[in-house]
């Protein structure tokens, strides 16, 4: 007989999901800062060293689909255990590497195991959450903390104990969380939830197909934009903030951390918007704001560059819980992890092409002007295609309409 799902079990599942979002992004984004040190150690160019992370970045997205399928068909809880334990061991292995080949293998394994989180962890979160928008916003906040702290963690640990510690210390923490989750599941403290805590209305087959086609395009463009921006920031700040950073890698990491820290809180705003307003127009509006901001990055230097980057990431962060809420809205619960897997094949897998795009633009031009012109065009594409999403009512209005007959 299956164990009953208690409130503490649901809360603990959400805590492990949120922690997983943080550490997933943290581990994936340690390398763009560590690579600044490796340039001097291995006497290789930035583009050559950055290319070592491409296989892992590709697997991080492409393997999300089979991971999501397993999460739907087998066990979300045990898939999360595999994510934690595998990612932790892979990070430790990267820190123990003796050369570029070993680093490439370690980064590839980080991407492979990291691919489990987004399709499985977010679907697991939604299944246990009562308020989807708020839960997705809080989850996104943890992801932003992981992204924002990665550069500072990498730079600080590298300065204190060498670049190897930048992978080994977070890897050990990740491994510890995996063992804690395994014990919680084995002891019945965390119990599997097979249905949504808060079911939603059926949107209809036509709306589901239309939303799937539109989101397939917009999520790919959003993924390319996100990946490129997250990877380019350390090098961009090193080049365009000479009077602020004065050649200090730690200062570069700190400024990257500030950008992410300021923008992180807007995840909660995005979740609030997703619960109360039209998902379609909230999504389109956030990318409409990003289009001119991304173009401004092509020209900005010093303090204006930092301000523009903060505004760009604030709008991206707001759009993320809205995009996830759209996916929840138009996906049946029994296929949700698979749907999130498909999303991250597009946004993280094919979107990882943003990484070689960064390297290519820098190698050809020595700067990133044309990168931001391209990203601005992608944002404009999201606005145009996103306008074709099915029209939905404001979330608060929809809830009021449902409540009226009972009054």
SULDA-V588578 format. One record per pair of residues at least 12 apart in sequence whose C-alpha atoms are under 6 Angstrom apart, sorted by the first residue. I is the first residue (numbers start at 0). GAP is how many residues later the second one is. D is the distance in whole Angstrom. If there is no record, write none. Layout:
# SULDA-V588578
I,GAP,D  I,GAP,D
This chain:
# SULDA-V588578
4,186,6  8,181,5  9,118,5  13,111,5  16,104,5  17,121,5  17,124,6  20,122,5  21,120,5  21,121,4  21,124,4  22,123,6  23,90,6  24,121,5  24,122,5  25,120,5  25,121,5  25,124,5  28,121,6  29,120,5  29,121,6  29,124,5  31,199,6  32,118,6  46,312,5  51,52,5  52,54,6  54,53,6  55,51,5  55,52,4  55,55,4  56,54,6  56,295,6  57,291,5  57,294,6  58,52,6  58,53,5  59,51,4  59,52,6  59,54,6  59,55,4  60,283,5  60,284,4  60,287,4  60,288,3  61,283,4  61,287,5  62,52,6  63,51,5  63,52,6  63,277,4  63,280,6  63,281,6  64,273,6  64,276,4  64,277,5  66,49,5  67,51,5  67,52,5  67,269,4  67,270,4  67,273,5  68,269,5  70,49,6  71,265,6  75,44,6  80,97,5  80,101,6  82,30,5  82,33,6  83,90,6  83,91,6  83,94,4  84,90,5  84,93,5  85,27,6  86,23,5  86,26,5  87,83,4  87,84,6  87,86,5  87,87,5  89,16,6  89,19,6  89,20,5  90,76,5  90,80,5  91,75,6  91,76,4  91,79,5  92,13,6  93,12,4  94,69,4  94,72,5  94,73,5  118,218,5  118,221,4  118,222,5  119,217,5  122,213,6  122,214,5  126,69,4  126,70,6  127,69,6  129,67,6  129,68,5  132,138,4  132,141,5  132,142,5  133,137,5  135,185,6  136,130,5  136,131,5  136,134,4  136,184,6  137,130,6  139,127,6  140,123,5  140,126,5  143,120,5  147,109,5  147,112,4  147,113,6  148,108,5  150,102,5  151,101,4  151,102,5  151,105,6  153,12,5  154,95,5  154,98,6  206,183,6  207,122,5  210,178,6  217,164,5  218,128,6  219,126,5  219,127,5  219,131,6  220,157,6  222,124,4  222,125,6  222,128,5  223,127,4  223,130,5  224,150,6  226,127,6  227,126,5  227,127,6  239,61,5  240,61,5  258,51,5  262,50,6  262,51,4  265,52,6  266,50,5  266,51,5  269,48,4  269,51,6  270,50,6  273,48,5  274,120,5  275,118,6  275,119,4  275,120,4  276,117,4  276,118,5  277,114,6  277,115,5  277,116,4  282,36,6  283,99,5  283,102,6  285,29,6  285,33,6  286,92,6  287,95,6  289,22,6  290,85,5  290,88,5  290,89,6  293,78,6  293,82,5  294,77,6  294,78,6  294,81,5  297,71,4  297,74,5
